[in-house]
Amino acid sequence: MGKINYDISELKKTLAIIKPNNALYEIRILKDKVTYSGYFKGTDNLEAELNKLDLRSGNVNIFYTLQVIDEACYSREQHECFRQSPKLTTSDADIKMYNWLLLDLDPKRKSGVSSSEEELTYTKRKAERVAWYLKSIGFSSPVIALSGNGVHLMYGISLSNTPDNVKLIENSLKALSFLFSDEHVEIDIKVFNPGRISKLYGSIAQKGADTKERPHRMSRLVKVPPSIEVTPKLLLEKIAALLPKEEPKPADRKQRKQAEEFDLDQWISDHGIQVTKINHWNNCTKYVLSECAFDPTHKAPDACLLKMPSGAIAYKCLHNSCAGRTWQDFRLLYEPDAYDKTYEEDDGHIERGYEEYKRYNRNRQDVTYELLVKETSEEPLFESAKHIFSKPKEERVCLETGFMELDRVIGGLAKGEITVVSGLRGAGKSTWLSQIMLNCIEKEHTVIVYSGELKDTRFMDWISLQAAGSEYVMERTGKFGSPYYYILNETRDMIADWMGEKLWLYNNKFGSSFKDISTVLASKIKETQADMVLIDNMMSLDLMESEPYARNDKYEQQTIFVKQLKDIAVTCNCHIIFVAHPRKAQGFLRLDDIAGSGNISNLVDNAFITHRNNEDFKRLTKQMYHWKETNDAYSGDNVVEICKDRENGTQDKFIPLFYQSNTRRFLSSYNEEIRYSWQLKMLEKGKNDKAGFIPIEEAGVIPPWEV
């Protein structure tokens, strides 16, 4: 008789954590080629039922169902007992909800054998890397376990079993596999289906012979966080969006032929691009770059090129600052004229242009090519629908605010548009906007700021706390016993290097006349190609010199000011946000209460009001909207109200914000952990190991692998 291949105390510990509150689960035991199944609630009967089975000999592996099972399944024949070869086991249709996202990292090896110690060690390092990355974009700490041959990372979720959610889970796993799977370790993309069974921790993983080189190991929990947080669906959508998509083939025959004939290997060689390894992922070829083209501190294996079966190419870097970078962006760094279109590229362009020209110039016979180009480039005074539709479609480029629910609702802040933010004193206007500013800097956007209320040093002290985060903010007791927060000089210098020339603050010593500021502002936007401008606030500017004829009408001056901002936003292709304090309002603050002129709300593209979630806010919203105490808006410390969203028509939408006092940050959720890329550089300083992975003890993710 062989040794027993499970530890009942570990089994019960696992079920108490993964299936709390007597949740229904199925245990499925595969012994040689025979299946045993049992449905249980709690663990009262489990030990006795396991003892009835002969599990001391043969190849035995114990699994269980992760997700929420339909309660009706509890009445099947294997109710609180095990049945051999049962008629029914848990299928995808039997699952009601997903409550776990399972990341199964498994070392690549010959089939039918256990992993070696070297393979398992590599998998642990890879798991650390994946966990650090997910934590950096907002995921909470996972349950971490050894499956026997690899590593499991398990994140709490709450999604109903619908086709859309199944696809979301599948794409999330595929995206993570794309980012992290390599020739040594892969993230299993097949575990997305709802009825999937998983290794029950506390049982031995038996695959192949139990040898010294490839032993059978006990699966076990390694690290369990103090509380299991539910991962917001928006984070899963963010991950799934990283999955490279197969681009449609160009409709134009010539372009399609060029794409098919493009030799990526030769192009990489011609431009001296360093590739550390080439491997294959999902029928595609993956080129792992030695460093990111947009930030050389992003080292391998973080950035890669991917060539699809169709010939389409994608570029990905897993760092937040490189989100949104495409193959086209990458190629233009090395080949600036790659996508320039000339008349010679389209044999019919000149003829079509000439015919178009003759239609509008019937009495002119002799036309040179230069005159043709000049004349046809002029805009007509009045345009027909056909003429408008013939124009190239202008892409609406939006900047993400970094607040997930807000970005989901409005789609981001579009270039060429302006936004007004208002709110009562202490409602968090400036704090929220400086957080948006930092989120834009993380995305490699350039931001110009006018802060009329804060000195430059005070402004930087404030946003440095926001940029630092809890791990780097120090605390001391102030003169009167209240806490005082600060950061070390080393941290400050790293933040300054990270901001670089992506942040420009107007020097208030040069005055507050908007007539003067508007001129240098437009010049600075064009010089730096700034993406966003923050003006905090309109009331600190001297508007009375803008137009002499309106000198005595402050409301007219405000209208002129907003129109000038709109002109700057359009001509300089940037987004401008300005703060306007409300006039004295009776009752609940509304859009028409912003500043003193209704023209402001009419002229802007977006309008937001920040509210402090206090008793007045609750009382007034209950009166106006008849909200219940359980309304989501009451869950936060502050609230952002979308009053106007010209593009989507959204209004009266309230989004909670969660305040972190020591960092002065607003978060999308209490468990959100924002990590800017300067922190990654801090961790990388002298800490990269030979495998290229970053030790993440500092991030609080790495578990005690050995016990």
LINFEN-V919315 format. One record per run of one state. SS is the DSSP state (hx for helix, st for strand, lp for the rest). FROM is the first residue (numbers start at 1). TO is the last residue. If there is no record, write none. Layout:
ss:from:to
SS:FROM:TO
SS:FROM:TO
This chain:
ss:from:to
lp:1:5
st:6:6
lp:7:7
hx:8:18
lp:19:23
st:24:31
lp:32:33
st:34:41
lp:42:45
hx:46:51
lp:52:59
st:60:65
lp:66:67
st:68:69
lp:70:70
hx:71:75
lp:76:78
st:79:79
lp:80:82
st:83:84
lp:85:91
hx:92:94
st:95:107
lp:108:116
hx:117:136
lp:137:142
st:143:146
lp:147:150
st:151:160
lp:161:162
hx:163:180
lp:181:184
st:185:187
lp:188:196
st:197:199
lp:200:202
st:203:205
lp:206:216
st:217:218
lp:219:219
st:220:223
lp:224:229
st:230:230
lp:231:232
hx:233:240
lp:241:252
hx:253:261
lp:262:263
hx:264:270
lp:271:274
st:275:281
lp:282:283
st:284:289
lp:290:290
st:291:291
lp:292:298
st:299:299
lp:300:302
st:303:307
lp:308:312
st:313:317
lp:318:319
hx:320:322
lp:323:326
hx:327:334
lp:335:342
hx:343:345
lp:346:348
hx:349:360
lp:361:368
hx:369:376
lp:377:384
hx:385:389
lp:390:397
st:398:399
lp:400:403
hx:404:410
lp:411:412
st:413:414
lp:415:417
st:418:423
lp:424:428
hx:429:442
lp:443:446
st:447:451
lp:452:455
hx:456:468
lp:469:473
st:474:477
lp:478:482
st:483:486
lp:487:488
hx:489:499
lp:500:502
st:503:505
lp:506:507
hx:508:510
lp:511:512
st:513:513
hx:514:528
lp:529:531
st:532:536
lp:537:537
hx:538:540
lp:541:541
st:542:542
lp:543:547
hx:548:550
lp:551:553
hx:554:572
lp:573:574
st:575:579
lp:580:581
st:582:582
lp:583:590
hx:591:593
st:594:595
lp:596:597
hx:598:603
lp:604:605
st:606:612
lp:613:614
hx:615:625
lp:626:631
hx:632:635
lp:636:637
st:638:645
lp:646:652
st:653:660
lp:661:664
st:665:667
lp:668:676
hx:677:684
lp:685:687
st:688:688
lp:689:693
st:694:694
lp:695:696
hx:697:699
lp:700:707
